Amino acid sequence: MGALYEFKVSAVNHNGESALSDALLVHACVAPDAPPLLERLTGDATTITLAWQAPQDDGGCPITGYKLKRDSGLGIGDAITTEVDAGAINGRPALREH
């Protein structure tokens, strides 16, 4: 997990500085690396099972989901997008298939 920072803010005018706000605790992180491998495990005329590995670098914060996008010949912007529920992977960062 990225470094945990605590921030507080005060207001200042010509008479002085206010009391500090309540603290905001946040982790510093960036977008994760791309998953290194996407592969087909099984499939038939209507169903396919794909597998992938978790990114090597999570950007400093836990992976909370995956978006699986399909290119049906119209480009990767195809409207079919599957979002993997974060609840399905919490505590299992190496989820391999959906």
Contacts in CASP RR format, 6 or more apart in sequence:
PFRMAT RR
TARGET T0000
AUTHOR 0000-0000-0000
METHOD contacts of the structure
MODEL  1
MGALYEFKVSAVNHNGESALSDALLVHACVAPDAPPLLERLTGDATTITL
AWQAPQDDGGCPITGYKLKRDSGLGIGDAITTEVDAGAINGRPALREH
1 27 0 8 1.000
1 29 0 8 1.000
1 60 0 8 1.000
1 61 0 8 1.000
1 62 0 8 1.000
2 27 0 8 1.000
2 28 0 8 1.000
2 29 0 8 1.000
2 59 0 8 1.000
2 60 0 8 1.000
2 61 0 8 1.000
3 27 0 8 1.000
3 28 0 8 1.000
4 25 0 8 1.000
4 26 0 8 1.000
4 27 0 8 1.000
5 25 0 8 1.000
5 26 0 8 1.000
5 27 0 8 1.000
5 28 0 8 1.000
6 23 0 8 1.000
6 24 0 8 1.000
6 25 0 8 1.000
7 23 0 8 1.000
7 24 0 8 1.000
7 26 0 8 1.000
8 20 0 8 1.000
8 21 0 8 1.000
8 22 0 8 1.000
8 23 0 8 1.000
8 24 0 8 1.000
9 20 0 8 1.000
9 21 0 8 1.000
10 17 0 8 1.000
10 18 0 8 1.000
10 19 0 8 1.000
10 20 0 8 1.000
10 21 0 8 1.000
11 17 0 8 1.000
11 18 0 8 1.000
12 18 0 8 1.000
27 60 0 8 1.000
27 61 0 8 1.000
28 60 0 8 1.000
29 58 0 8 1.000
29 59 0 8 1.000
29 60 0 8 1.000
29 61 0 8 1.000
30 59 0 8 1.000
30 60 0 8 1.000
31 59 0 8 1.000
32 55 0 8 1.000
32 57 0 8 1.000
32 58 0 8 1.000
32 59 0 8 1.000
32 60 0 8 1.000
32 63 0 8 1.000
33 55 0 8 1.000
33 56 0 8 1.000
33 57 0 8 1.000
33 58 0 8 1.000
33 59 0 8 1.000
34 55 0 8 1.000
35 52 0 8 1.000
35 53 0 8 1.000
35 54 0 8 1.000
35 55 0 8 1.000
35 66 0 8 1.000
36 53 0 8 1.000
36 55 0 8 1.000
36 56 0 8 1.000
37 52 0 8 1.000
37 53 0 8 1.000
38 50 0 8 1.000
38 51 0 8 1.000
38 52 0 8 1.000
39 50 0 8 1.000
39 51 0 8 1.000
39 52 0 8 1.000
40 48 0 8 1.000
40 49 0 8 1.000
40 50 0 8 1.000
40 51 0 8 1.000
41 49 0 8 1.000
41 50 0 8 1.000
41 51 0 8 1.000
41 97 0 8 1.000
42 48 0 8 1.000
42 49 0 8 1.000
43 49 0 8 1.000
49 97 0 8 1.000
50 68 0 8 1.000
50 97 0 8 1.000
50 98 0 8 1.000
51 96 0 8 1.000
51 97 0 8 1.000
52 66 0 8 1.000
52 96 0 8 1.000
52 97 0 8 1.000
53 94 0 8 1.000
53 96 0 8 1.000
54 63 0 8 1.000
54 93 0 8 1.000
54 94 0 8 1.000
54 95 0 8 1.000
55 63 0 8 1.000
58 93 0 8 1.000
62 90 0 8 1.000
62 91 0 8 1.000
62 93 0 8 1.000
63 89 0 8 1.000
63 93 0 8 1.000
64 86 0 8 1.000
64 89 0 8 1.000
64 90 0 8 1.000
65 83 0 8 1.000
65 84 0 8 1.000
65 85 0 8 1.000
65 86 0 8 1.000
65 89 0 8 1.000
66 83 0 8 1.000
66 84 0 8 1.000
66 89 0 8 1.000
66 95 0 8 1.000
66 98 0 8 1.000
67 81 0 8 1.000
67 82 0 8 1.000
67 83 0 8 1.000
67 84 0 8 1.000
68 81 0 8 1.000
68 82 0 8 1.000
68 83 0 8 1.000
68 84 0 8 1.000
68 98 0 8 1.000
69 76 0 8 1.000
69 77 0 8 1.000
69 78 0 8 1.000
69 80 0 8 1.000
69 81 0 8 1.000
69 82 0 8 1.000
70 76 0 8 1.000
70 78 0 8 1.000
70 80 0 8 1.000
70 81 0 8 1.000
71 77 0 8 1.000
71 78 0 8 1.000
72 78 0 8 1.000
72 80 0 8 1.000
82 98 0 8 1.000
84 95 0 8 1.000
84 98 0 8 1.000
88 95 0 8 1.000
89 95 0 8 1.000
END
